[in-house]
Amino acid sequence: MKNLKKLTLLHSNDLHGDFLAERIDNKLVGGVSMLSGYINKVREEEENVIYCIAGDMFRGSVIDAEYKGVSTIEIMNLLGPDVVTIGNHEVDYGLAHLLFIEKCANFPIINANFHIRTNNKRLFQPFYIAHIDGMKILFIGIITEDVLAQTKMDKVIGSFVDICEAAEEIGRICNTYNPIDIDFTIILTHIGFEEDKKLDIYKKLYYENEVFYYKQTKQYQKALVAADKQIEEELRLNEHALQGSHYRMKGEIYRAMGRKDLATDFLAKYILLEDSIRQSNEEQSISGFATLVNMERLNAEKKELVLQAQKKELHNKQLLIISLVTLLVFVFIFLYRENRLNKRLLHSEEELRKAKNAAETASQMKTLFIQSMSHEIRTPLNSIVGFSQILGDRYQDDPDTKVYASIIEENSNNLLRLITDVLELSDLDKTGKMPADIMTNINDCCKLSVDNIRKDVQEGVELHFQPAREEFIVKSNPERIMQVLVNLLHNAAKFTPSGDITLAYSIMKEGQRICFTITDTGSGIPLEKQEAVFSRFAKLDSYSQGTGLGLSICRGIADKLGGSLTLDSKYTKGCRFVFIIPYS
């Protein structure tokens, strides 16, 4: 008991540059500070403490990525591990940077099989021997190709061993350093749990090498201990794995020691076990023969079932082929009909296009004809109006002549107004959105419109203008605004024998709009006919003067300005038109 010593081994891995603790269920978990506190606490309370890291110190946090592991290696220096091996993420920043980081480390970094492919030169010290309290502890670093393949790295680096060869590499290192009396051997690896289980199987190879080495060097007691460990490891892996070769091995060791009695006992056990195994194999052979006979019968039945299954499969394939052929026929018919329909549609589209072009051409010809005729008719009409005015002025003393001249002038003006309205409609039909970017004084537009129709107002009717502001200037189209206002005021003057005619406007802040209202106390429009008056050539009184185009033109101008023209159906004392346009 005097030679009994205590060894405490601390281990961590997969830090991934994550230095900060996380709060989980109101508790701080992880973090370098907590890890450092625990390591220091164990080092103070326990004796013979060794702290090792099994790889993947880098790559995972923003800080580590920013400084490419340099910050992480400084933190590791503060933790002060006794020995470290590399993991797969140690090579993420490149081979050259990894070798630079190694120079920054204040602790040994070991790996037995990490190498340059071109010359198989190792990049790190393969092992490290820790001396503590008179004990010698051998650390061996191992990584495999399978682990390195999981991450990005330089093409020139790799691992030249798989998991089996890694076990042999460990055995060679152990055999080399056995003469210096290693007390413990620790494999420090980042190969993963599944690979670690595989490596466990090859542990017996290490003990087998030990038996051979100690036997050759005549260290028989150590050879017997290694043989017992090999037997123990095989029984741990498989309780039925014990073979006669173990008895023969121990018998040969005792014979080399000169212990013939023990050698005889173990060799006898070897013979008995081999005979038992041979007898068991014979029984298994007999049983196997009977099994073969049964297997032949089963195989015949199996062949019959397979044949039936093949026939059924052939039948199903035939049905499938017939179904596919039928489907293809339907698809062909469908595609054929679809093609014919497409051709018909294309032909119809072509006919529609031709009809559209013809209609557009006819519309253009109509517009040109109207414009040409309007110009040709307007010139003589202007002459008739002018000469009728001259006749009226010259023959003022002749009542009959004056009346005739007045009738000619009035009807000429009506005809001239009709031509102007028709031309205006033609222009509206071919015009898109009207420009509305001219600086416009709304008050001036309203005053000029009122003054323009003042002569048409019947005797006894008062004409009013109610502005919303003393001055209101916006971007719009003053010419078109006045055209609508004059037309609406002219209609109000025509159908209002007494009372008032009021032009007003208000500012609608929602949507930046102006609302004009033209209100009169005239005869009004019946509710059922209020929408019809905006149609072309619509007249409530067929005997009244006018073309019936004025309101249609006004609504067209409102639409082209992005606004609207409607009748207020709630107003019953006459007629009220509501003209709304946007402004900027």
Secondary structure, DSSP 8 states (H G I E B T S, - for coil): -TT----EEEEE---TT--S-EEETTEEE--HHHHHHHHHHHHHHSSSEEEEEES--SSSSHHHHHHTTHHHHHHHHHH--SEEE--GGGGTT-HHHHHHHHHH-SS-EE-SSEEETTTTEESSBSEEEEEETTEEEEEEEE--HHHHTTS---TTEEES--HHHHHHHHHHHHHHHGGG--SEEEEEE-S-HHHHHHHHHTHHHHHHHHHHHHHHTT-HHHHHHHHHHHHHHHHHH-TT---HHHHHHHHHHHHHHT-HHHHHHHHHHHHHHHHHHHHHHHHHHHHHHHHHHHHHHHHHHHHHHHHHHHHHHHHHHHHHHHHHHHHHHHHHHHHHHHHHHHHHHHHHHHHHHHHHHHHHHHHHHHHHHHHHHHHHHHHHHHHHHHHHHHHHHHTTT-HHHHHHHHHHHHHHHHHHHHHHHHHHHHHHHH--S----EEEEHHHHHHHHHHHHGGGS-TTEEEEEE-SSS--EEEE-HHHHHHHHHHHHHHHHHT-SSEEEEEEEEEETTTTEEEEEEEE-SS---GGGTTGGGSTT--S-TTSSS-S-HHHHHHHHHHHTT-EEEE-TT--SSEEEEEEEE--
